[in-house]
Each structure stands twice: as structure tokens, then as C-alpha cells.
Amino acid sequence: MDYQAQLDKANTKNAFMLHNGIRAVSVNEKEAVCEAMAAPEALNHMGSVHGSMMMSLAEITAGLMARSDGRGYVSVEASFRFIGGGKAGEKMTARAEVVKRGRTMAFIRSRVYQGEKLLLDGDVIFYCTEA
């Protein structure tokens, strides 16, 4: 798998990522990493990072991890647990890893952090469109 090509494609062709300031940082067979700033547009009415921003960052990173085998995937199910609130103006980092990969399904764990602080923990199940 050409990991650099996968990163380049995500960072230049994914309109949702570009619009939301999400950037794919790294991917390999063990882990995918994406980042986003907690910009004013990503905050809720209380001034902390909106949950949907954290979920989007986690799901995108999980998708990058799923596709690390070179095949196409679509999300089937996602479950997220909010652990802590994110602060405005600080970078969020999502890290994803494969829990189990089968012929048609991939089970990915994805977590979002600000520094060492865990904000969100989640699991995403993907269906392989090229099985």
C-alpha cells in the first residue's frame, strides 16, 4: 500500500476534511493519525469542542485506518463515548487502530486527545466494498 498516496488523497480530495480543518498526518499497517484545531467554528454554545467535531475526527481517522490495506470501505456502525471536553484553540489528535479485520468487515478503535487528555473513545465498524 502506498501510504503517502493515501495521505495525499485524503488531504487534497476530501472536501469534508478540508472544510472542517481535519488533516491526515500518518497511516501505516498499525495506526492512523489525524489532527484538527479546535477552531471557533467547532465549538458548542458552552465554548467547548462540539461532540460532532470530535466524532467526525474519530470516524475519519478510523476510515483512514480501515483503508490502510488498500481496499475501499464504508462505515456501517459507530459508537462513541465522550470522556472529556475539548478546549478552544487547541489541537486535537485522533489515533485509530485495527481491532479485527476480516474479509468483509473491519473493526476499528479510534480515540481523540488534546495533548494527553482523552476526549473521546469509540469504535467504528466498516464494510469492505471490494471484498
C-alpha positions as CSV (number, residue, x, y, z in Angstrom):
1,M,0.0,0.0,0.0
2,D,1.3,3.5,-0.9
3,Y,0.6,5.2,2.4
4,Q,1.9,8.6,1.2
5,A,-0.6,8.5,-1.7
6,Q,-3.4,7.7,0.7
7,L,-2.5,10.7,2.9
8,D,-2.2,13.0,-0.1
9,K,-5.6,11.9,-1.4
10,A,-7.2,12.5,2.0
11,N,-5.6,15.9,2.4
12,T,-6.4,17.2,-1.1
13,K,-9.5,15.5,-2.3
14,N,-11.8,15.0,0.8
15,A,-13.9,18.2,0.8
16,F,-15.4,17.4,4.2
17,M,-11.9,17.2,5.8
18,L,-10.8,20.4,4.0
19,H,-13.9,22.3,5.1
20,N,-13.5,21.2,8.8
21,G,-9.8,21.7,9.0
22,I,-9.0,18.0,9.5
23,R,-5.6,16.8,8.3
24,A,-4.4,13.2,7.9
25,V,-0.9,13.1,9.5
26,S,0.2,9.5,9.2
27,V,-1.0,6.0,8.3
28,N,0.6,2.6,8.3
29,E,-0.5,-1.0,9.0
30,K,-0.6,-0.4,12.8
31,E,-2.0,3.1,13.2
32,A,-3.7,6.1,11.5
33,V,-3.4,9.7,12.9
34,C,-5.4,12.8,12.0
35,E,-5.4,16.3,13.6
36,A,-7.7,19.3,13.7
37,M,-7.7,22.6,15.6
38,A,-10.5,23.4,17.9
39,A,-11.4,26.5,15.9
40,P,-14.3,28.8,16.9
41,E,-16.5,27.1,14.2
42,A,-16.0,23.7,16.0
43,L,-17.3,24.9,19.4
44,N,-20.7,24.4,21.0
45,H,-22.7,27.1,22.8
46,M,-20.7,26.4,26.0
47,G,-17.4,27.2,24.3
48,S,-16.0,23.7,24.3
49,V,-15.5,21.4,21.2
50,H,-18.7,20.2,19.8
51,G,-19.2,16.5,20.1
52,S,-19.9,16.1,16.4
53,M,-16.5,17.6,15.6
54,M,-14.8,15.0,17.8
55,M,-16.9,12.2,16.3
56,S,-16.1,13.3,12.8
57,L,-12.4,13.4,13.6
58,A,-12.5,10.0,15.1
59,E,-14.6,8.4,12.3
60,I,-12.3,9.9,9.6
61,T,-9.3,8.6,11.3
62,A,-10.9,5.2,11.6
63,G,-11.7,5.2,7.9
64,L,-8.1,6.0,7.1
65,M,-7.0,3.1,9.2
66,A,-9.6,0.7,7.6
67,R,-8.3,1.7,4.1
68,S,-4.7,1.1,5.1
69,D,-5.0,-2.4,3.4
70,G,-5.6,-0.7,0.1
71,R,-9.3,-1.6,-0.2
72,G,-12.4,0.6,-0.1
73,Y,-14.7,0.7,3.0
74,V,-17.9,2.4,4.1
75,S,-19.0,2.9,7.7
76,V,-21.7,0.6,9.0
77,E,-21.9,1.4,12.6
78,A,-20.2,3.8,15.1
79,S,-20.3,4.1,18.9
80,F,-18.6,6.9,20.7
81,R,-18.1,7.7,24.4
82,F,-17.4,11.3,25.5
83,I,-14.7,11.2,28.2
84,G,-13.8,14.9,28.5
85,G,-14.5,18.3,27.0
86,G,-12.2,19.8,24.4
87,K,-10.8,23.3,24.8
88,A,-11.0,26.0,22.2
89,G,-7.8,26.9,20.3
90,E,-6.0,23.7,21.0
91,K,-5.1,20.9,18.6
92,M,-7.0,17.6,18.7
93,T,-5.3,14.4,17.7
94,A,-7.2,11.2,16.7
95,R,-5.4,7.8,16.7
96,A,-7.0,4.7,15.3
97,E,-6.0,1.1,15.3
98,V,-7.4,-2.2,13.9
99,V,-9.2,-4.3,16.5
100,K,-10.0,-7.1,13.9
101,R,-10.0,-7.2,10.2
102,G,-11.9,-9.9,8.2
103,R,-12.6,-10.5,4.6
104,T,-15.6,-8.1,4.5
105,M,-15.6,-6.2,7.8
106,A,-13.0,-4.1,9.7
107,F,-13.4,-3.2,13.4
108,I,-11.5,-0.1,14.3
109,R,-10.9,1.7,17.6
110,S,-10.5,5.4,17.5
111,R,-9.6,7.9,20.2
112,V,-9.4,11.7,20.3
113,Y,-7.0,13.6,22.5
114,Q,-5.9,17.1,23.3
115,G,-2.3,16.6,24.5
116,E,-2.5,13.6,26.9
117,K,-6.2,14.3,27.8
118,L,-8.6,11.7,26.3
119,L,-11.7,13.4,24.9
120,L,-13.5,10.6,23.1
121,D,-13.2,6.8,22.8
122,G,-15.0,5.0,20.0
123,D,-15.4,2.0,17.8
124,V,-16.3,2.1,14.1
125,I,-17.3,-1.0,12.0
126,F,-16.6,-0.8,8.3
127,Y,-17.9,-2.9,5.4
128,C,-15.3,-3.6,2.6
129,T,-16.7,-2.6,-0.7
130,E,-14.0,-4.6,-2.5
131,A,-14.4,-8.0,-0.8
